[in-house]
């Protein structure tokens, strides 16, 4: 029986997607799509790909605000 994605796994997905911004070949959207396809088989959440993208972009904004000398992207 499938269950909803736990918050800690969602947080890990968002943080992992945000870390992809330093890689030229992968962006947040591509990573979120890839990881969502894997997790979609295990969890019943619908639309968490979009939520991961939003959370990852918010995390990048927060990091850029906190550490302006280290510009991401």
Order of alpha helices (4+ residues) and beta strands (2+ residues): alpha-alpha-alpha
